[in-house]
Amino acid sequence: MHTSTALEQTGEWTRVQRLIALARTAYDEEITPERREQMRQRVLAKLDQMAQERERRHNRRRAAARVFLAGVAALLLAGIALKLRSA
């Protein structure tokens, strides 16, 4: 059995070192103001789209609730009418 306290330069270790170096250099470049503005505009457009979709869902729920309540009211009125007629 071979044990060692030093890190051996195996192929796997070399690969890990390259990945570490790549990770360190990945964010070296600063985002340009133009790119930052594009990203900001995309985020704002997405937020606006999400708000519009939320509003559409809210309006559909309100419409469905109104239809449901109108049906319940019609059933109640029909029940009352039948009770009055049979009394």
Sequence and secondary structure as in RCSB ss.txt:
>XXXX:A:sequence
MHTSTALEQTGEWTRVQRLIALARTAYDEEITPERREQMRQRVLAKLDQMAQERERRHNRRRAAARVFLAGVAAL
LLAGIALKLRSA
>XXXX:A:secstr
    SS    HHHHHHHHHHHHHHHTT S   HHHHHHHHHHHHHHHHHHHHHHHHHHHHHHHHHHHHHHHHHHH
HHHHHHHHHHH 
